[in-house]
C-alpha cells in the first residue's frame, strides 16, 4: 500500500510538471507558408520568434488561448527564417526558433522546421566506348560488402557579439559600437563541411538595402571587415554598429556557401582572404565542392543614447560611403536567414520533439493510473 501511495505522489507531481509546460505546438507546411500554433496553456505567458520579441511585423496572432505564427517562405528573410537548399537534390529546408516565456521566469524553446522537395532535374549522360567482343558478364555476382553513408544536413548559427557577449534583438546598441558577427556550423556538421560567406546585405527591413559583402569580400572593410577564422569552425567579422535614419532595426541577410570538406578562400583586393574554413591556396572556382546554400538573417537594434549626437556623427558619413561603394557594384541581389540556439562554446542545440512526445505519453499513463487508483479507493 505504501508503494502505491509513493507511485501516486510521483505521478501527480510528474503530471503537474508536464501539464505546466503546456501542450505541443502544431506545425503546418505549404510551399508558401509555415504556420505554427503554440497553445498558451500551462504556465506559459508570452511567445515570440527568437531575437524578435518586440518586432511588431513578426508578432503572433493571439486568439483562443493560442499564439499563431504565419511565416512567409517566399520572403523567408522577412521574419528571420533560415533556408537551406541542397544543391544536389534541390530540397529546401526552412527552420526557425520560437521562444516561450513561463510564469516562473523560465523559457521553453521550440524549433520548427518545414521541408519542400525540389523539382526533378535532368541527368546528362556522356558517350562511352563499346564493350570489346570478348567481354562476358558473370551470371552470379558475389557482393561481400555493402556500405552506405549519409552526411548530416548542416545547421548554421549566426550571432552578433559585443565584448564576447551576444547582442540580442531586444537590446539597443549605440552607433559606432565595436561588434563582431560569428557564423558557425553545429557540432555534427562541423567535421564534414566548410563555410564561405558569399554575399551579405544590410537593410532597414524596408526599401533601403546595401551590400556589405560581395563575392566573399567586404565592400567597405572600415565599416564591416572580411570574415576570417582562427580554428576553422567559426567565421568572424568585426564591424561598427550603424543604423538607417528611419528605423532602429538593422537586418543582416547573408548567403553562405556550405562546401564538402573545406571552402576555398577568395582573394580580396587588399590581399586578405575572405573565405570559408582554414586558410589555403585560392583556386579558380571557390565553390567547386559546394553542396548547400544557406540563407541566414539576423537582427540587431541600433539607436542613439543621445538623440543630439546623431546630427554630427561620423557614422552617417560612413553610411554614405557605403552607398557610394554600392553604386560602383551595381544593383546586386542576394539571399538571407536566422539564428539557431547556441551555447557559450557555439554549440547549436536543436530540441527533439520526440522527447516532448515521450513526456506526454508518460503523463497520459500517469493520468490513467491516477484514475484507476481513484476508482479503487472510492
DOKE-120765 format. One record per residue (C-alpha): z, x, y; residue in one letter. Coordinates in nm, 4 decimals, m for minus. Example, Ala and Ser with C-alpha at 12.3 -4.5 7.8 and 13.67 -1.06 7.14 Angstrom:
# residues 2
((0.7800, 1.2300, m0.4500), "A")
((0.7140, 1.3670, m0.1060), "S")
//
This chain:
# residues 378
((0.0000, 0.0000, 0.0000), "X")
((0.0829, 0.2904, 0.2329), "X")
((m0.2583, 0.4460, 0.1693), "X")
((m0.4270, 0.1129, 0.2523), "X")
((m0.2438, 0.0959, 0.5842), "X")
((m0.3459, 0.4537, 0.6664), "X")
((m0.7107, 0.3663, 0.5970), "X")
((m0.6712, 0.0530, 0.8080), "X")
((m0.5393, 0.2505, 1.1072), "X")
((m0.8088, 0.5192, 1.0668), "X")
((m1.0915, 0.2673, 1.0516), "X")
((m0.9559, 0.0757, 1.3509), "X")
((m0.9427, 0.3950, 1.5561), "X")
((m1.2922, 0.5021, 1.4444), "X")
((m1.4442, 0.1615, 1.5223), "X")
((m1.2897, 0.1698, 1.8692), "X")
((m1.4276, 0.5213, 1.9280), "X")
((m1.7811, 0.4296, 1.8155), "X")
((m1.7953, 0.0958, 1.9965), "X")
((m1.6627, 0.2562, 2.3160), "X")
((m1.9700, 0.4784, 2.3238), "X")
((m2.1958, 0.1771, 2.3448), "X")
((m2.4940, 0.0596, 2.1445), "X")
((m2.8007, 0.2586, 2.0540), "X")
((m3.0865, 0.2819, 2.3055), "X")
((m3.4219, 0.1176, 2.2371), "X")
((m3.7439, 0.3161, 2.2958), "X")
((m4.0873, 0.1520, 2.3161), "X")
((m4.4011, 0.3667, 2.3474), "X")
((m4.7572, 0.2931, 2.4549), "X")
((m5.0255, 0.5386, 2.5725), "X")
((m4.9414, 0.4288, 2.9290), "X")
((m4.5620, 0.3982, 2.9455), "X")
((m4.2391, 0.4860, 2.7696), "X")
((m3.9837, 0.2079, 2.8144), "X")
((m3.6204, 0.2898, 2.7359), "X")
((m3.3454, 0.0249, 2.7338), "X")
((m2.9888, 0.1588, 2.7463), "X")
((m2.7185, m0.1032, 2.6689), "X")
((m2.4401, m0.0649, 2.9266), "X")
((m2.1646, m0.1780, 2.6906), "X")
((m1.8541, 0.0008, 2.5670), "X")
((m1.7082, 0.2174, 2.8449), "X")
((m2.0454, 0.3087, 2.9977), "X")
((m2.0540, 0.2973, 3.3781), "X")
((m2.3925, 0.4167, 3.5060), "X")
((m2.7141, 0.5569, 3.3614), "X")
((m2.9837, 0.7728, 3.5211), "X")
((m3.2557, 1.0262, 3.4439), "X")
((m3.1385, 1.3849, 3.4141), "X")
((m3.1311, 1.5579, 3.7539), "X")
((m3.2364, 1.2360, 3.9313), "X")
((m2.9098, 1.0491, 3.9794), "X")
((m2.9796, 0.9360, 4.3355), "X")
((m3.3595, 0.9474, 4.3359), "X")
((m3.4492, 0.5851, 4.4121), "X")
((m3.8106, 0.5779, 4.2776), "X")
((m3.6789, 0.6578, 3.9273), "X")
((m3.3628, 0.4493, 3.9060), "X")
((m3.3417, 0.1997, 3.6146), "X")
((m3.3734, m0.1770, 3.6382), "X")
((m3.0277, m0.3302, 3.5734), "X")
((m3.0379, m0.6676, 3.4003), "X")
((m2.8475, m0.8443, 3.1192), "X")
((m2.5939, m0.5621, 3.0945), "X")
((m2.8663, m0.3064, 3.0221), "X")
((m3.0430, m0.0296, 3.2140), "X")
((m3.4192, m0.0183, 3.1579), "X")
((m3.6291, 0.2856, 3.2467), "X")
((m4.0082, 0.2447, 3.2585), "X")
((m4.1588, 0.5943, 3.2631), "X")
((m4.5247, 0.6285, 3.3582), "X")
((m4.7013, 0.8556, 3.1076), "X")
((m5.0278, 0.8559, 3.3038), "X")
((m4.8444, 1.0032, 3.6040), "X")
((m4.5746, 1.1735, 3.3980), "X")
((m4.4523, 1.4133, 3.6676), "X")
((m4.3522, 1.1205, 3.8903), "X")
((m4.0091, 1.0937, 3.7261), "X")
((m3.9977, 1.4328, 3.5589), "X")
((m4.1294, 1.3516, 3.2121), "X")
((m4.2246, 1.6625, 3.0140), "X")
((m4.5648, 1.6560, 2.8435), "X")
((m4.6581, 1.8859, 2.5546), "X")
((m5.0244, 1.8999, 2.4448), "X")
((m5.1146, 2.0521, 2.1100), "X")
((m5.4400, 2.2360, 2.1843), "X")
((m5.5472, 2.2209, 1.8177), "X")
((m5.4784, 1.8565, 1.7246), "X")
((m5.4808, 1.7030, 2.0730), "X")
((m5.1489, 1.5311, 2.0059), "X")
((m4.9398, 1.4683, 2.3158), "X")
((m4.5612, 1.4536, 2.3116), "X")
((m4.3591, 1.3194, 2.6058), "X")
((m3.9842, 1.3620, 2.6420), "X")
((m3.7026, 1.3180, 2.8898), "X")
((m3.3237, 1.3002, 2.9008), "X")
((m3.1087, 1.0084, 3.0107), "X")
((m2.7535, 1.0704, 3.1279), "X")
((m2.4822, 0.8059, 3.0780), "X")
((m2.1515, 0.8410, 3.2625), "X")
((m1.8415, 0.6979, 3.0934), "X")
((m1.5287, 0.5420, 3.2397), "X")
((m1.3111, 0.8318, 3.1212), "X")
((m1.5250, 1.0840, 3.3126), "X")
((m1.7257, 1.1977, 3.0099), "X")
((m2.1022, 1.1805, 2.9700), "X")
((m2.3473, 1.0884, 2.6968), "X")
((m2.6935, 1.2413, 2.6757), "X")
((m2.9841, 1.0552, 2.5160), "X")
((m3.3073, 1.2461, 2.4520), "X")
((m3.6048, 1.0079, 2.4457), "X")
((m3.9436, 1.1007, 2.3029), "X")
((m4.2903, 0.9487, 2.2540), "X")
((m4.5902, 1.0881, 2.0662), "X")
((m4.9535, 0.9966, 2.1309), "X")
((m5.2172, 1.1042, 1.8792), "X")
((m5.5135, 1.2921, 2.0254), "X")
((m5.8768, 1.1932, 1.9925), "X")
((m6.0646, 1.3247, 1.6889), "X")
((m6.2577, 1.6423, 1.7662), "X")
((m6.5818, 1.7779, 1.6284), "X")
((m6.5745, 2.0659, 1.3846), "X")
((m6.8637, 2.3100, 1.4150), "X")
((m6.9913, 2.4898, 1.1061), "X")
((m7.1616, 2.8265, 1.1076), "X")
((m7.4560, 2.9209, 0.8842), "X")
((m7.3622, 3.1031, 0.5621), "X")
((m7.5625, 3.3186, 0.3271), "X")
((m7.6736, 3.1514, m0.0009), "X")
((m7.4850, 3.2420, m0.3204), "X")
((m7.6529, 3.5010, m0.5480), "X")
((m7.8408, 3.3700, m0.8549), "X")
((m7.5899, 3.5221, m1.0992), "X")
((m7.2892, 3.3542, m0.9285), "X")
((m7.0728, 3.1479, m1.1664), "X")
((m6.7741, 2.9395, m1.0561), "X")
((m6.4897, 2.9297, m1.3145), "X")
((m6.4188, 2.5916, m1.4753), "X")
((m6.0416, 2.6373, m1.4522), "X")
((m5.8533, 2.7930, m1.1614), "X")
((m5.5029, 2.9292, m1.2123), "X")
((m5.3071, 2.8749, m0.8905), "X")
((m5.0000, 3.0909, m0.9311), "X")
((m4.8529, 3.0491, m0.5849), "X")
((m4.8735, 2.7976, m0.3021), "X")
((m4.7104, 2.8370, 0.0378), "X")
((m4.7165, 2.6192, 0.3430), "X")
((m4.5533, 2.6956, 0.6743), "X")
((m4.5186, 2.4824, 0.9852), "X")
((m4.4259, 2.6213, 1.3251), "X")
((m4.1924, 2.4088, 1.5395), "X")
((m4.3233, 2.2207, 1.8394), "X")
((m4.1971, 2.4133, 2.1439), "X")
((m3.9310, 2.2631, 2.3670), "X")
((m3.9117, 2.4130, 2.7144), "X")
((m3.6362, 2.4089, 2.9697), "X")
((m3.6544, 2.4743, 3.3427), "X")
((m3.3555, 2.5310, 3.5690), "X")
((m3.3035, 2.6375, 3.9291), "X")
((m3.0035, 2.8626, 3.9902), "X")
((m2.8042, 2.9860, 4.2872), "X")
((m2.5941, 3.2968, 4.2198), "X")
((m2.6353, 3.2390, 3.8465), "X")
((m2.5219, 2.8750, 3.8509), "X")
((m2.7541, 2.5787, 3.8034), "X")
((m2.8511, 2.3763, 4.1097), "X")
((m2.8822, 2.0116, 4.0099), "X")
((m3.0941, 1.7497, 4.1839), "X")
((m2.7757, 1.5839, 4.3066), "X")
((m2.6532, 1.8631, 4.5379), "X")
((m2.8387, 1.9797, 4.8500), "X")
((m2.9026, 2.3433, 4.9368), "X")
((m2.9988, 2.4701, 5.2814), "X")
((m3.3487, 2.6023, 5.3589), "X")
((m3.3613, 2.9781, 5.3184), "X")
((m3.1022, 2.9849, 5.0380), "X")
((m3.1945, 3.2522, 4.7792), "X")
((m3.2622, 3.0782, 4.4465), "X")
((m3.4208, 3.1590, 4.1136), "X")
((m3.6197, 2.9448, 3.8718), "X")
((m3.5942, 3.0062, 3.4976), "X")
((m3.8277, 2.8696, 3.2306), "X")
((m3.7375, 2.9250, 2.8673), "X")
((m3.8015, 2.8173, 2.5082), "X")
((m3.5461, 2.6604, 2.2758), "X")
((m3.3912, 2.8797, 2.0062), "X")
((m3.6165, 2.7508, 1.7273), "X")
((m3.9373, 2.8194, 1.9239), "X")
((m3.8459, 3.1498, 2.0925), "X")
((m3.9185, 3.3750, 1.7883), "X")
((m4.2582, 3.2073, 1.7348), "X")
((m4.4100, 3.1607, 2.0803), "X")
((m4.4559, 3.3274, 2.4174), "X")
((m4.4906, 3.1800, 2.7656), "X")
((m4.7170, 3.2131, 3.0673), "X")
((m4.6756, 3.0103, 3.3863), "X")
((m5.0401, 2.9428, 3.4654), "X")
((m5.0030, 2.7196, 3.7704), "X")
((m4.7240, 2.5730, 3.9782), "X")
((m4.7380, 2.3314, 4.2673), "X")
((m4.4682, 2.2146, 4.5038), "X")
((m4.4775, 1.8675, 4.6574), "X")
((m4.2738, 1.6297, 4.8708), "X")
((m4.3274, 1.3686, 4.5913), "X")
((m4.5746, 1.2039, 4.8263), "X")
((m4.9057, 1.3224, 4.9748), "X")
((m4.8109, 1.6807, 5.0609), "X")
((m4.8727, 1.9393, 4.7902), "X")
((m4.9089, 2.3159, 4.7993), "X")
((m4.9913, 2.5674, 4.5252), "X")
((m4.7310, 2.8422, 4.4798), "X")
((m4.8551, 2.9982, 4.1504), "X")
((m5.2283, 3.0239, 4.0832), "X")
((m5.3676, 3.1668, 3.7586), "X")
((m5.0317, 3.3275, 3.6787), "X")
((m4.9847, 3.4947, 4.0200), "X")
((m4.7771, 3.3954, 4.3204), "X")
((m4.9735, 3.2730, 4.6239), "X")
((m4.7005, 3.3885, 4.8651), "X")
((m4.4615, 3.6414, 4.6992), "X")
((m4.2328, 3.6416, 5.0037), "X")
((m4.1625, 3.2688, 4.9651), "X")
((m4.1951, 3.2447, 4.5842), "X")
((m4.2165, 3.5603, 4.3729), "X")
((m4.4096, 3.6219, 4.0488), "X")
((m4.2499, 3.5149, 3.7227), "X")
((m4.1105, 3.8172, 3.5377), "X")
((m3.9000, 3.8744, 3.2264), "X")
((m3.6435, 4.1259, 3.1042), "X")
((m3.5777, 4.0158, 2.7465), "X")
((m3.8962, 3.8295, 2.6624), "X")
((m3.7281, 3.4907, 2.6123), "X")
((m3.6790, 3.3778, 2.9733), "X")
((m3.9274, 3.3788, 3.2619), "X")
((m3.7646, 3.4032, 3.6043), "X")
((m3.8949, 3.3915, 3.9610), "X")
((m3.6946, 3.4420, 4.2800), "X")
((m3.7673, 3.2188, 4.5785), "X")
((m3.6205, 3.0896, 4.9014), "X")
((m3.5367, 2.7221, 4.9345), "X")
((m3.7704, 2.5344, 5.1662), "X")
((m3.8417, 2.1728, 5.2423), "X")
((m4.1085, 1.9403, 5.3719), "X")
((m4.0403, 1.7675, 5.7053), "X")
((m4.0152, 1.4066, 5.5822), "X")
((m3.8065, 1.4316, 5.2641), "X")
((m3.5047, 1.6099, 5.1176), "X")
((m3.6523, 1.6193, 4.7657), "X")
((m3.8757, 1.9083, 4.6628), "X")
((m4.0587, 1.8729, 4.3330), "X")
((m4.1963, 2.1686, 4.1357), "X")
((m4.4807, 2.0930, 3.8934), "X")
((m4.5583, 2.3718, 3.6513), "X")
((m4.8311, 2.4193, 3.3922), "X")
((m4.7000, 2.6509, 3.1209), "X")
((m4.9207, 2.8020, 2.8525), "X")
((m4.7479, 2.8467, 2.5159), "X")
((m4.9031, 3.1197, 2.3011), "X")
((m4.8546, 3.2098, 1.9373), "X")
((m4.6642, 3.5372, 1.9405), "X")
((m4.6938, 3.6617, 2.2987), "X")
((m4.8915, 3.5543, 2.6000), "X")
((m5.0770, 3.8399, 2.7635), "X")
((m4.9936, 3.9164, 3.1231), "X")
((m5.2200, 3.8669, 3.4221), "X")
((m5.2586, 4.1490, 3.6730), "X")
((m5.1992, 4.0192, 4.0242), "X")
((m5.3416, 4.1571, 4.3476), "X")
((m5.0243, 4.3508, 4.4322), "X")
((m5.0299, 4.5293, 4.0950), "X")
((m4.7491, 4.3204, 3.9480), "X")
((m4.7854, 4.1398, 3.6150), "X")
((m4.7448, 3.7646, 3.6402), "X")
((m4.7109, 3.6547, 3.2878), "X")
((m4.5509, 3.5384, 2.9684), "X")
((m4.3077, 3.7299, 2.7489), "X")
((m4.2996, 4.1073, 2.7112), "X")
((m4.4963, 4.3490, 2.9261), "X")
((m4.8127, 4.4626, 2.7510), "X")
((m5.1715, 4.5590, 2.8277), "X")
((m5.3763, 4.2942, 3.0039), "X")
((m5.6671, 4.1586, 2.8030), "X")
((m5.9777, 3.9853, 2.9296), "X")
((m5.8607, 3.6446, 2.8084), "X")
((m5.4975, 3.5672, 2.8870), "X")
((m5.4810, 3.2595, 2.6625), "X")
((m5.6877, 3.3590, 2.3615), "X")
((m5.3932, 3.2641, 2.1378), "X")
((m5.2989, 2.9541, 2.3361), "X")
((m5.1648, 2.6733, 2.1163), "X")
((m4.9775, 2.4396, 2.3534), "X")
((m4.9923, 2.3402, 2.7165), "X")
((m4.6672, 2.2122, 2.8644), "X")
((m4.6301, 2.0287, 3.1936), "X")
((m4.2862, 2.0782, 3.3468), "X")
((m4.1327, 1.9136, 3.6515), "X")
((m3.8017, 1.9860, 3.8175), "X")
((m3.6464, 1.8584, 4.1409), "X")
((m3.4110, 2.0122, 4.3960), "X")
((m3.2617, 1.8663, 4.7145), "X")
((m3.3038, 2.0754, 5.0273), "X")
((m3.1618, 1.9730, 5.3642), "X")
((m3.0254, 2.1285, 5.6808), "X")
((m2.6480, 2.1555, 5.7045), "X")
((m2.7017, 2.1785, 6.0816), "X")
((m2.9890, 1.9471, 6.1939), "X")
((m3.0463, 2.1546, 6.5092), "X")
((m3.1200, 2.4629, 6.3003), "X")
((m3.4483, 2.3116, 6.1866), "X")
((m3.6089, 2.3486, 6.5268), "X")
((m3.6296, 2.7263, 6.5373), "X")
((m3.6188, 2.8056, 6.1675), "X")
((m3.8418, 3.0809, 6.0320), "X")
((m3.8867, 2.8759, 5.7143), "X")
((m4.1014, 2.6238, 5.8943), "X")
((m4.3394, 2.9077, 5.9747), "X")
((m4.3217, 3.0219, 5.6111), "X")
((m4.4348, 2.6783, 5.5004), "X")
((m4.7244, 2.7036, 5.7459), "X")
((m4.8177, 3.0410, 5.5968), "X")
((m4.8188, 2.8812, 5.2520), "X")
((m5.0538, 2.6128, 5.3774), "X")
((m5.2892, 2.8775, 5.5145), "X")
((m5.2848, 3.0600, 5.1807), "X")
((m5.3687, 2.7335, 5.0047), "X")
((m5.6625, 2.6721, 5.2322), "X")
((m5.8047, 3.0015, 5.1097), "X")
((m5.7561, 2.8974, 4.7471), "X")
((m5.9275, 2.5660, 4.7994), "X")
((m5.8170, 2.2288, 4.6723), "X")
((m5.6932, 2.3115, 4.3196), "X")
((m5.5215, 2.0513, 4.0998), "X")
((m5.2556, 2.1398, 3.8417), "X")
((m5.0296, 1.9723, 3.5913), "X")
((m4.6465, 1.9084, 3.5815), "X")
((m4.2623, 1.8139, 3.3998), "X")
((m3.8584, 1.8108, 3.3221), "X")
((m3.5515, 1.9873, 3.2359), "X")
((m3.4118, 1.9886, 2.8884), "X")
((m3.0394, 2.0202, 2.8409), "X")
((m2.9206, 2.3779, 2.8320), "X")
((m2.6028, 2.5739, 2.7780), "X")
((m2.4795, 2.8816, 2.9612), "X")
((m2.6908, 3.1084, 2.7375), "X")
((m3.0020, 2.8953, 2.7962), "X")
((m2.9826, 2.7227, 2.4558), "X")
((m3.1638, 2.3921, 2.4616), "X")
((m2.9779, 2.1051, 2.2978), "X")
((m3.1703, 1.8122, 2.1501), "X")
((m2.9440, 1.5294, 2.0409), "X")
((m3.0203, 1.3906, 1.6949), "X")
((m3.0427, 1.0139, 1.6870), "X")
((m2.9699, 1.0309, 1.3132), "X")
((m2.6119, 1.1305, 1.3926), "X")
((m2.5707, 0.8213, 1.6059), "X")
((m2.7161, 0.6054, 1.3280), "X")
((m2.4759, 0.7580, 1.0745), "X")
((m2.1805, 0.6838, 1.3021), "X")
((m2.2979, 0.3250, 1.3403), "X")
((m2.3236, 0.2887, 0.9621), "X")
((m1.9667, 0.4196, 0.9148), "X")
((m1.8459, 0.1811, 1.1845), "X")
((m2.0072, m0.1136, 1.0063), "X")
((m1.8412, m0.0071, 0.6790), "X")
((m1.5049, 0.0120, 0.8509), "X")
((m1.5536, m0.3307, 1.0057), "X")
((m1.6251, m0.4701, 0.6587), "X")
((m1.3081, m0.3030, 0.5242), "X")
((m1.1025, m0.4435, 0.8113), "X")
((m1.2398, m0.7902, 0.7443), "X")
((m1.1583, m0.7631, 0.3726), "X")
((m0.8032, m0.6431, 0.4421), "X")
((m0.7514, m0.9282, 0.6876), "X")
((m0.8523, m1.1818, 0.4259), "X")
((m0.6230, m1.0154, 0.1701), "X")
((m0.3167, m1.0218, 0.3952), "X")
((m0.3948, m1.3781, 0.5085), "X")
//
